[in-house]
């Protein structure tokens, strides 16, 4: 690979300029202090009118405000479906200008992303080809329980942005997606259900009218072929240790 100048961009969520400045003055962020001594440290304006994490990150990554990118906060109404249901801001398909890594793809330049992209981003699909390393170790993790009401007829639900259906058939509860049965369970029985290639859940009926979904986490990791083939390139072990930790947590 050719030798080029590299940019390392580290984003600390909720670490505003004033808070960070005080931490640096108090000497409690030694690693960050070392970075600021070799780089630039100063204030900047946040996204408007909302500065919650999803729109703020999109503003950083693509240079667009919420009215342009369509991302307004942590939770948003499902405009094209049931307005009483909400969807995560990270699950919304972004609009407007492309992200930095999208532009790098177009320029055929390499890049690495660790816990940075949105779920609907093309970089997590098969279309990306110029990445060096991709790791999403926490994006799909949530610790809350979700309960779905089950009827004797097919009932539509939305689970973490995924459209699913439930049906009570005799003593069993069927969990379906796009006409295919993902799981068929008796009351009290628990199964690990694969909802998408990156999202799974533990499904367990509580009687015949309630289906409980317990989210589980699975890391997403992709490494460029030239890195795997080149023995001279060393990948920091903490990356794989972190990935292994999340995998074992399943």
C-alpha positions in Angstrom: 0.0 0.0 0.0 1.4 3.5 -0.8 2.6 5.7 2.1 0.1 8.5 2.6 -0.7 11.0 5.4 -3.4 9.6 7.6 -6.1 11.2 9.7 -7.3 9.6 12.9 -10.7 11.0 13.9 -11.9 10.1 17.5 -15.4 11.1 18.6 -16.4 11.1 22.2 -20.1 11.3 22.6 -21.4 14.1 24.9 -17.8 15.4 25.5 -18.5 19.0 24.8 -15.7 21.6 24.5 -16.2 23.1 28.0 -16.3 19.7 29.8 -13.3 18.5 27.9 -11.3 21.6 28.6 -11.9 21.3 32.3 -10.9 17.6 32.2 -7.7 18.5 30.4 -6.9 21.3 32.9 -7.5 18.9 35.8 -5.1 16.4 34.1 -7.6 13.5 34.2 -7.4 12.7 30.5 -3.7 12.0 29.8 -4.3 10.3 26.5 -6.5 13.0 25.2 -4.0 15.6 26.4 -1.3 13.9 24.3 -3.5 14.1 21.2 -4.4 17.7 21.7 -0.7 18.7 22.0 -0.1 17.3 18.5 -3.3 18.4 17.0 -6.0 21.1 17.3 -8.4 21.7 20.2 -11.2 24.2 20.0 -14.9 24.8 20.2 -17.3 24.2 17.3 -21.1 24.6 16.8 -23.4 21.6 17.0 -26.3 20.5 14.8 -29.4 22.6 14.9 -32.2 22.5 15.9 -31.5 19.1 17.6 -28.1 18.2 19.0 -28.9 14.6 20.1 -26.4 12.0 19.1 -27.9 10.7 15.8 -28.3 14.1 14.1 -25.1 15.5 15.6 -23.1 12.5 14.3 -24.7 12.8 10.9 -23.8 16.5 10.8 -20.2 15.6 11.6 -20.0 12.8 9.1 -21.9 14.4 6.2 -22.0 18.1 7.0 -25.8 18.2 6.9 -28.3 19.5 9.4 -31.5 17.6 10.5 -33.7 19.4 7.9 -31.4 18.0 5.2 -30.6 14.5 6.4 -34.0 13.7 7.9 -32.6 12.6 11.3 -34.0 14.5 14.2 -33.1 12.6 17.4 -32.8 9.3 19.3 -36.4 8.4 18.5 -38.6 9.4 15.5 -42.1 8.6 14.3 -42.5 5.9 11.7 -43.8 8.4 9.2 -44.8 5.9 6.5 -46.3 3.4 8.9 -47.8 3.7 12.3 -47.2 7.2 13.7 -47.7 5.9 17.3 -44.6 3.7 16.9 -41.1 5.1 17.0 -37.9 4.2 15.3 -34.3 4.8 16.3 -32.5 7.7 14.7 -29.8 5.3 13.7 -32.3 3.1 11.8 -33.5 6.0 9.6 -32.3 5.9 6.0 -30.2 9.1 5.8 -30.9 11.7 3.1 -28.8 14.6 1.6 -25.0 14.7 1.3 -22.9 11.5 1.5 -20.7 10.7 4.5 -17.0 11.0 4.5 -16.5 7.3 3.9 -19.0 7.3 1.0 -16.8 10.0 -0.7 -13.7 7.9 0.0 -15.4 5.0 -1.7 -16.0 7.1 -4.7 -12.4 8.2 -4.8 -11.2 4.6 -4.3 -9.4 5.6 -1.1 -9.0 3.4 1.9 -10.6 4.0 5.4 -11.3 2.3 8.7 -14.5 2.6 10.7 -15.0 1.5 14.3 -18.5 2.0 15.8 -19.2 5.0 13.6 -21.7 4.3 10.8 -25.5 4.2 10.8 -27.4 0.9 10.4 -28.8 1.9 7.0 -25.4 2.9 5.7 -24.1 1.2 2.6 -20.8 0.6 4.1 -22.2 -2.3 6.2 -23.6 -3.9 3.0 -21.8 -5.7 0.3 -21.3 -2.6 -1.9 -18.3 -1.2 0.0 -14.9 -2.4 -1.4 -12.2 0.1 -0.3 -12.4 -0.3 3.5 -9.4 -1.6 5.5 -11.3 -2.6 8.6 -14.9 -2.3 9.8 -16.1 -3.1 13.3 -19.5 -2.4 14.8 -19.3 -3.9 18.3 -22.2 -2.3 20.2 -24.6 -0.8 17.7 -27.0 -3.7 17.8 -27.0 -4.1 21.6 -30.0 -3.0 23.7 -30.8 -4.3 27.2 -34.5 -3.7 27.3 -37.2 -6.5 27.0 -39.8 -6.1 24.3 -43.3 -7.8 24.7 -45.6 -8.4 21.7 -49.3 -8.9 21.9 -50.3 -12.1 20.1 -53.7 -12.7 18.5 -55.3 -15.6 16.7 -54.9 -13.7 13.4 -51.6 -12.4 12.1 -50.6 -9.2 13.9 -48.0 -6.8 12.5 -45.2 -5.5 14.8 -42.0 -3.5 14.4 -39.0 -4.7 16.4 -35.9 -2.5 16.2 -37.0 -1.3 12.8 -37.7 -4.9 11.5 -41.2 -5.8 10.3 -42.4 -9.0 11.8 -45.7 -10.8 12.5 -47.0 -13.0 15.3 -49.8 -15.6 15.2 -51.3 -17.9 17.8 -51.8 -21.3 16.2 -53.2 -23.8 18.6 -50.8 -24.1 21.5 -47.9 -22.5 19.6 -46.9 -19.0 18.8 -45.5 -18.4 15.3 -43.0 -15.6 14.7 -42.9 -14.7 11.0 -41.1 -12.4 8.6 -42.0 -11.9 5.0 -44.2 -14.9 5.0 -41.5 -17.2 6.5 -41.8 -18.7 10.0 -38.7 -17.7 12.0 -39.8 -19.7 15.0 -42.6 -21.7 16.4 -42.7 -21.9 20.2 -44.8 -23.4 23.0 -45.4 -21.3 26.2 -42.3 -21.2 28.3 -40.0 -22.4 25.4 -37.2 -20.1 24.4 -35.3 -20.0 21.1 -32.7 -17.8 19.6 -34.2 -16.2 16.5 -32.2 -14.7 13.6 -34.0 -11.6 12.5 -31.4 -10.2 10.1 -27.8 -11.2 9.4 -26.7 -8.8 12.1 -29.6 -8.9 14.6 -30.9 -11.8 16.7 -33.2 -12.1 19.7 -34.3 -14.7 22.3 -38.0 -15.3 21.8 -40.0 -16.8 24.6 -43.9 -16.9 24.9 -45.4 -15.8 28.2 -48.6 -17.8 27.9 -50.5 -17.8 24.5 -51.1 -14.0 24.2 -47.6 -12.5 24.9 -44.3 -13.1 23.1 -41.2 -11.7 24.9 -38.2 -10.8 22.8 -34.8 -10.5 24.6 -32.2 -8.7 22.4 -28.8 -10.2 21.9 -25.7 -8.6 20.4 -23.6 -9.7 17.5 -20.5 -7.7 16.4 -20.1 -6.9 12.7 -16.5 -7.2 11.6 -14.9 -7.1 8.1 -11.3 -6.9 7.2 -9.8 -6.2 3.8 -8.2 -9.2 2.0 -4.9 -7.5 1.5 -4.6 -7.1 5.3 -5.3 -10.7 6.0 -2.9 -11.8 3.3 -0.1 -9.5 4.4 1.7 -11.0 7.4 3.8 -7.8 7.9 0.6 -5.9 8.8 -0.2 -6.1 12.5 -3.8 -5.6 13.7 -4.1 -4.4 17.3 -5.1 -7.4 19.4 -7.7 -5.4 21.4 -9.9 -5.2 18.3 -10.2 -9.0 18.1 -10.5 -9.3 21.9 -13.4 -6.9 21.8 -15.0 -8.8 19.0 -14.5 -12.1 20.8 -16.0 -10.7 24.0 -19.2 -9.7 22.2 -19.4 -13.0 20.4 -19.0 -15.0 23.6 -21.7 -12.8 25.2 -24.2 -14.5 22.8 
